[in-house]
Amino acid sequence: MKWRDLKNGPQRLDSLHKSDPYALFSVERGAALSDIKAAYRLMVKTYHPDKADPFMRSHCEEMLKIINRAMARIEDEYRDGSPV
């Protein structure tokens, strides 16, 4: 993964912290959990810090934190009942 836009990096991370977890994974609300998990695994593979160059490693670590929080929120919704 190469860093392409140095100007929008930190702002993008801030907006992703606040974004809807379904939008982050590009799935519809109410999608099957297997589809959501497939999108989650793809994003984890894309942003895994071990596959990034040293310059991008900290960005990828932050992205993984965001991705994991979003997946935890979705799993909580499914555990408590059907998603809203």
N, C-alpha and C positions, 0 to 999 in steps of 0.2 A: 504494500500500500504506500503510495506517495502522497505527500502533502501538496495540495494544489492551490488552495486559497488561504494565504496566511492572514488576510484581513478578517475573515469571518469565522475563524476557529473558535475563540472563546464565546462569542455571542451565540453560535450554533449550539454549543454545549449547554448554555444557560436555557435556551429555548427548549432543548430536548428534555431537560429536567422537569419542565412544566407541561410537556406534551402528553397527550392521551396515549396510553400504552398500546392500544390497538392501532393507532396511526403510526406509531414507531415501527411496529412490525408489518405494517401495510396489509392488515387483515380487517375484515368487517367485524363490528361488535356482534357477538353471538356466533362467531365462527367456531368450528369444531376445535377442541383442544389439541387434537393431533396436527391440525393445520397451523395453529399458533406455535406449537412446539417446533415444527419444521422451520418456520420463519425465524424463531429464536435461535435454533442451531445454526442456521445460515448466517445470521448476524454475528454470532459468537465466533464462527469460523472466520468471518471477514475481519473482525476487529480484534482478534486475539493478539496480545502484545508480543508473543513469541515469534509471530510472523512479520512483525513490523520492524522497520529500521530504528535505530536508537533515537532519532529525532521524533518519530511518531509514537514511540512506546508510551509516553505519559498520556497522550491523547487517547490511544486505544484502551489504556487502563480506565480512564474516565468513561469512555463509551461502554465498556463492559459493566461498570457500576450502574450506569443508566439502564442498560439492557436487562441486567439481573433484577433491578428494582421493578422495572416494568413487568417482567415475567412473574415476580412474586405478587404484584398487585392483581394480575390476571388470575393466577392460581388461587388467590384468596377469594376472588369473586366466584370462581367455579366451585370452590370448596363450600362457600356459604349458600350456594344455590346457583341458579342460572345467572349469567352475566346480565347486567342492566342494559 
